[in-house]
């Protein structure tokens, strides 16, 4: 189990590094710490969704830990709540 | 902040080019060339301006460009036929668009009334059915014309689209089914107020630092929203381009606002985001329809807007690491409705790369083949190459001094070096060479404006727009050409009535041409007007004391009087030409460039101004001569031949002057040393050499020098910039031995001689250090 801590701002500049960070952890169960996220953009949302799908395909656990209010709110705004913050998400504090 | 400013500067540079493309395309359409490519290019130009302007929040520009673009889109799809009248309207609209760009740049202000009227006109052209409304509305807004009052009340009300008035005057509106439809929709909205907004961001949206989350948030301000995400187009993580847009959204929005308010949310991402706004729920029939469309249609749907995107943002091409990156964008489009069905993306996938490939072939990417380089870097390079040329010449001279045989390896190596240096110089100069098009393209507008201001009908015919000339020359061509064109229309062309009376076409033709002639660029501005009124010019010159009344002048000399300082047809100052800038100023600025200007005129048939300029202000092929111990360079382009005169060929003329018999004609002998003040008395011409030169006006003269050193290419160093202008001298150069030599201005030397009758010469301080 590795932990991936998301930065405060998940915008255009963050999407490339975020993808790279996930690729590095491929094959391991991952816990995504979304506690300090203040801004979530469309590009990083795509990376998160793709990562979640990839982990599911690998049969490894993918969880989002303690997402910040902003993270949850923006995910809802995006209509991605179901896809990203679904049941197997652990420790959601909304 | 600086970065943004820099992007903005680039945007305005691009605007310049796009406006030029726009005008060029419209002019091609005017000439009957209205094929799809031309119309598309015109559309793209306006679209790209709008797109860029949106990114910077330049609202008035975006608004006008949008109306303009809408009409062009209709022309492009053949909904609106391209007629000469329409193209004329489009040309005027392009002028207004250019004003908006200038205004956004902080250069000048847009005349709002003109802009609004133009926008109304464009709207009327776009939708001929709706024409009565804007057309009737326009005069009401702009200038309350009497006719509008009696003729238009009903129509104006249609334009207002007001339900209350509709009730009052219901019978008037029976045919307006559209209005009723909208009303019906209004009723429906009153109940539901539900909209379905389908958002398909393109990669550019993110790249321009826009954000879908913000768009959704803005939508949420209009009313409660519910976004359905379609993530089906997102590729597997390892194939995902982190900066490309894949996800799309379908948003259900409940709002009291109208469609415009919803569209406004997307105003700044226009072009970077495919948008569909429909009234009502995205119910199953709609969804089914959308799903149906999503299958077979993606290529067709995407084909049209996609090339536009690529053209609009050349940056995108550079940023995209590989063609595959473009594919997902296309791929993302086919599923506008949240469809958790797996087969959809699979089906779309094979089509997408193909579509992407076609795109890349169709649009080679105008940005790709062009590199933007800071001109200063090129100038620096040219300077350095200039130094290289000088250095090479020095080296050759040193080697010559050692008496090394021309067949030796060293001498041959030097020859090769010289050739290489020349090639490098030519290539470097070619980098800075530009077609005169950039200057010419500003002129059609000028002609339109001047013609309408003077009440004349003028058609501009341009020729040789692709003639290339050094950038340093181009920059300084604009003013003289502008002035000559103004002059041609204002003073050259007659009024339509006069022209008809003279049996001419009421529309005058002004021709602007550029061509290369013997190593110079020649710009000709001619008109088919009345020609120069020589009697009047002559009498004005006498009245102003510019010439003495008893002087007998040839026609050509009279024509050239208009270049005299202080000559202005002051009894007829017009808005256009009489702005205090006389032809003498034009002549001086042209001369400062090492150029010449002349005029030929035929009464009743028109006049031609000929401007001749060096192709570059950087290098020159010259003959190095010795005069009274000074080394001078005579431009090779001016020299016809050189000879050593025999005593019997020199004939005295008057007390001091003499002429030289060359074959069957006599040519005035001019001692350069005497004219420039190097010496006070001429040695006999037979002791020196004579360079037979030809001035720009075709007049010949024989310049006397003491000896000829040879022919060589020299690097021009401006005398004006480093010292001051000197009569008879065009510029200076540095020779191989490191000495400064002056470059002779042949025409000036000839005219110096003409103007000043021989008299004791006062020593002047012209000397090379």
Interface residues (C-beta under 8 A of the other chain):
Chain A: X11 X12 X15 X16 X18 X19 X22 X23 X26 X39 X40 X41 X42 X43 X45 X46 X47 X49 X50 X51 X53 X54 X57 X74 X77 X78 X79 X80 X83
Chain B: X201 X206 X207 X209 X211 X212 X213 X216 X217 X220 X225 X226 X227 X228 X229 X231 X234 X235 X236 X237 X238 X240 X242 X243 X245 X246 X247 X249 X338
